[in-house]
Amino acid sequence: MCGFRSMGSTNKMRGPNCWTARVGSFGLQLIWHFIHFIISTCYFVLGLADAVDSYVISSGLLKKYNDLNLGKLRYLAIGVDSDEARQTSKVIKLLQWLSDIGMKHVCLYDEEGVLKKSKDAILEKLSHVRLFEETDEKLPLDKKNMNLELASPSDGKEAVAKAANLLFTKHLELKSATEDQGENVFTEANMSEALRALGCSGPEPDLLLVYGPARCHLGFPPWRLRYTEIVHMGPLKSMKHGSLMKAIYKFTLVHQNYGK
C-alpha cells in the first residue's frame, strides 16, 4: 500500500510539470511565429518600397535621376554569379539599360567564364556594343556605342603568372649584372607595372555592381579594385532599372579621397 501511494503521489507531481512544459513549448512556438511574422512583414514592406521607388525613378518623375553625371563613372564593372550569368536574356537587357543610361565602358565578369561563352549571343543582340581592346581604350566612342570587356578569373591567374615570370626574369638579369646577393623585395607597385607592361592590367572600375546571392566581389581581380566602390544589387532575375539608376546616381554623389 505504501508503494502504491508513493507511485500515486509521483504521478500527481508529474501532471503539473507536464502541463507547465506544454505551456512553455506552446509559448516558445508562439514567440517564434510572431518574430517570423514581424521579419517577413519587414522584408515585404522593404521589397514593396524598393519596387515603388524603382518604378518612380524609371518613370522619370524624379528629375535628379534624369541627368546623371557620368563623368565620375568612367568605367563600370558588373559582377554576375555564374549560375545567374546563364540567363543571357537578362544580361543583354542589363547591358541595354546601361547603354540607354549612357555608359561607354563596361566590364562583365563572372567566376566561371559563362559570360565569355555567351559573347556571340550578346554581340548579335547588341550591334552597338564592341569588345574592349586595350589599344582602343583611349579612343573616343560614338554616342551610341559601348565598349565591353568580358572577364573571368582565368584572365587574372594567367596575367599574374606572366607578371611573376617577368619580375623573376628581371631580377635574375639585374642580379647577374650587378652581382648583388642581397634580398630583392617585390612590391604591389612592381606587380602593377609588370601587369601594365604585359597589357594585362585592364582599367580599374570606378564602381562594381554585384548581381547574385553573395555579398562579395566574386573573385574579381583585386589589383583592379584598389579604389572601386562595390554595391550588391541582389539576384539578377530581380534586377530593376530604377535600382540600377539609383546605384549609379548615389555613386556620382560620393567624394573619394585618394591616398598618396
Secondary structure, 3 states (H helix, E strand, C coil): CHHHHHHHHHHHHHHHHHHHHHHHHHHHHHHHHHHHHHHHHHHHHHHHHHHHHHHHHHHCCCHHHCCCCHHHCCCEEEEECHHHHCCHHHHHHHHHHHHHHCCCEEEEECCCCHHHHCHHHHHHHCCCEEECCHHHCCCCCCCCCEEEEEECHHHHHHHHHHHHHHHHHHHHHHHHHHCCCCCCCCCHHHHHHHHHHCCCCCCCCCEEEEECCCCCCCCCCHHHCCCCEEEEEECHHHCCHHHHHHHHHHHHHCCCCCCC
